[in-house]
């Protein structure tokens, strides 16, 4: 019994000795046996011990006891809300909807004050608004107001910072506390916090700003726009890296990043951790410390090596040869590389917690970008490797669509902003999210025309809709006498004989009244006469009399047979988004003169189908009249034979596809312009087989017409910012056309007759 007690005592003593020698240091570290008082509480966040803390940050980046206390997220949000009293604004509470109900959606820009500085970028924004179809020069009929004061850069350290903004805007009688005003902003706040302060109270104004913080963003009221550089083109812009419908080649890299690494301040944490995912093979993450005047004073142990590795790769080469591109936060939430990645078809991997993505109200970014978390940076490589190749391809194609539809120019960014605001005013007539995220994009789909997918020519194939199997023949008539000419009589008889013709509408473009109904030929389909305004643009006005999806546009002296009409319509039913017709022309680049040329010569290429005999969807009448600004329609009315070029350019800009030529029994020859003798100021230049009389100086009327068409083509290319027309070598003929087989086996044998 004594021996047993002895062993128990020795065991207990040995345990205490082991605890003292091996655990005493840890007990002393946590002060369990120390009589010392606990250290004073440190500022938030509190680091327990620097040697025990496992972090991706360098030791010198950790907060020290002597540093000023950091604001918590709640405190930062409270500070922001204290600046903006209207933080709870909605369209119903801070926007005067009655102004828009009276005159529609009109936008007024404040007049420029003499000596007022305006940056190049803000000048582009103002120009985009003034070129839009919504602009008005009368403030009393405006629904939305745009300041002429440059508010893009609100960084007090910037040379573009405009002072005394609040005093200037409050002196305007139109300000009204900011109601119905739209303020554009790209850079807000300054170093070191880079907060959201604008330096003035925007009141009830809508903020269209880049790098929007989701905590201060007012959903349904503000608009988040992308950060774009000063060099961003006004209109047009470079296309994306991929062609429509193409499959990109296999990329060399999976995931890349090349950019600045901030040593201190906002944005340093995420970028400093990027080197952990670099493997030098398919994942490249390169940073440099070389930025700012005194970067060497703050450089850490990694700077020298990082700077050497940084120079080994070209940024554009990485961008175009990688499948995914990391887009981390910088000094602000957004960065230029976001748009650069979209254009390069490099899927953006976003690492910017709290960033309200550009136009997120309309765009589904889940189909074009990977939204990651800054706290889960190390999981990004494995996450992108798990994405299926088919989905990767869908992501890449969607980046190209979004870039071209909404981000490739300042015009598109500004117009998208305006269209989002306009949709809020009439929710029942607004575009659905599907229309915003599918070709051709929300800017080219007018809710005033319809909100049903089946009414547009773009969604038949993908959504199972089909156009109506009837067409309306729309004849533009310019007659020289009170009686009808023989060509139009034969044309009405041929068109009315088609089994697909639902009605014939004649646009009478003459000051004299049309002949009485008794002089018009009898037809098996209804015939309607519309008195035009004697303008060339009337040809594409969305008249209510046109009820069918398909429109057959004709000149009064066009010669067609019923078989030609039937075959062309059957082709159009397979391509309802394109122009399908008979007479074609083409464009080319004249290198010697440095401008676009127009030719009517018979070549193997075509890029235009003249609307003297062509099928197209009636929606293009609405686009022509309501989407295009008044200035373009005035151009058409001022230049003879320009309206059909503008229609071809418009359809090509929308579809990115060429027109389609079909078989014609007789080769169409474009006639020269002739002034209709139906009254002073009459408009009309129909095509027909008329001689070309010589003009003053020996210049023929045909030469003048060709010169006018070339001038028209170049002015349109300048307005769009690029040449939308697409060339093609395709012509569609009926099956067995001119084959040496029995005529009984051919559906359209009359097409082969001379």
Secondary structure, DSSP 8 states (H G I E B T S, - for coil): -HHHHHHHHHHHHHHHHHHHHHHHHHHHHTTSS---------SSS--S-TTT---SS-GGGS--TTS-----HHHHHHHHHHH-TTTT--HHHHS-THHHHHH-S-EEE----TT----HHHHHHHHHHHHSTTB-S-GGG-SEEE-SS--SEE-TTSTT----HHHHHHTSTT-GGGTTEEEEESEES-TTT--S--SS--TT-EEEESS-BTTT--TTTSEE-----TT--SSS----SS-TT------SEEEEEEEE--SSSTTHHHHHTGGGG--SSSEEEEEE---STTHHHH--TTHHHHHHHHTTS-HHHHHHTEEEEEEE--SSS--THHHHHHHTT-EEEEE-TTB--TTTTT--GGGTEEE--GGGGGGHHHHHHTS-HHHHHHHHHHHHHHIIIIISSHHHHHHHHHHHHHHHHTGGGS--HHHHTSTT-GGG--TTT-S-GGGSTTSHHHHT----S-EEEEEEE--SSSS--HHHHHHHHHHHTSTTEEEEEEEE-SSS----GGGS---SSEEEEEE--S-GGGGG---TT--SSEEEEEETT----HHHHHHHHHHHHH-TTS-EES-EEEEEEETTTTEEEEE-S--S-B-EE-TTEEEEETHHHHIIIIIS-HHHHHHHHHSTT-HHHHHHHHHHHHH----EEE--SS-----------SSTT-------S----B-GGG-BHHHHHHHHHHHHHHHHHHHHTS-----B--EE--TTTT-SS-GGG-S-GGGG--
